[in-house]
Amino acid sequence: MPHADADDYFWIPTTPPFLRKRDEAQRVALMREMFVSRPAWVLSGSMLGWGESVVAECDAIVFVTLDPAERLRRLEEREIVRRAGRPHDDDAWRVFKTWAEGYDDPTFDGRNRVEHDRWLAAIGKPVLHLDSRSTVEELTDAVCGWEPAGATS
């Protein structure tokens, strides 16, 4: 099944990455062009506050939580891969890292876990909550064995 990541549509490719956001209408149009019309697809990442029209076409949502320290470690690791080993000590990385560090703080002025929980409760789609401390096999079994109430397929 094809996989897409919201960041690939949210951000205009730049070096270093994550400097310029795509216009919301352009993001959604690109997503519709690339994968939404397919009979099945998986989308990772957050659509909170901009991609609700695409989320409306989802059958269900899987929300995976991650220990904050591990999440930040994985972000750092991802950046090393994305930058092909080049340093990521520039201003863009520092701004992104500060923003990412605030996610688990409910008072953080930006997208955070509390906002995601509210969004998930209001989105009107079945949601499977998973904890990434489980093994990959356990997570896979949970998703494959899940029959979301109200899903269309």
Residue pairs with C-beta under 8 A, 6 or more apart in sequence:
1 40
1 41
1 42
2 35
2 38
2 40
2 41
2 42
3 41
3 42
3 43
3 44
4 31
4 34
4 35
4 41
4 42
4 43
4 44
5 43
5 44
5 45
6 43
6 44
6 45
6 46
6 47
6 51
7 18
7 45
9 22
9 27
9 28
9 30
9 31
9 34
10 21
10 22
10 27
10 45
10 50
11 17
11 18
11 19
11 20
11 21
11 22
12 19
12 20
12 21
12 22
14 20
16 83
16 88
16 90
16 92
16 93
17 82
17 83
17 92
18 92
18 96
19 92
22 30
24 50
27 50
27 51
28 50
28 51
28 53
28 54
31 43
31 51
31 54
32 54
35 41
35 43
36 54
36 57
40 153
43 54
43 58
46 111
46 116
47 54
47 55
48 111
48 115
48 116
48 119
49 111
52 123
55 61
55 123
55 125
58 125
59 125
59 126
59 148
59 151
59 152
59 153
60 125
60 126
60 127
60 128
60 146
60 148
60 151
61 120
61 123
61 125
61 126
61 127
61 128
62 127
62 128
62 130
62 143
63 116
63 120
63 127
63 128
63 129
63 130
64 130
64 131
64 132
64 139
65 129
65 130
65 131
65 132
66 74
66 132
67 132
67 133
68 103
68 104
70 132
71 100
71 103
72 97
72 100
72 101
75 97
75 100
76 88
76 97
79 88
79 93
80 88
99 110
102 108
102 109
102 110
102 112
103 110
103 111
103 112
103 113
104 112
104 113
105 112
106 112
106 113
106 114
120 127
125 150
126 148
126 149
126 150
126 151
128 142
128 143
128 146
128 148
130 139
130 142
130 143
132 139
134 142
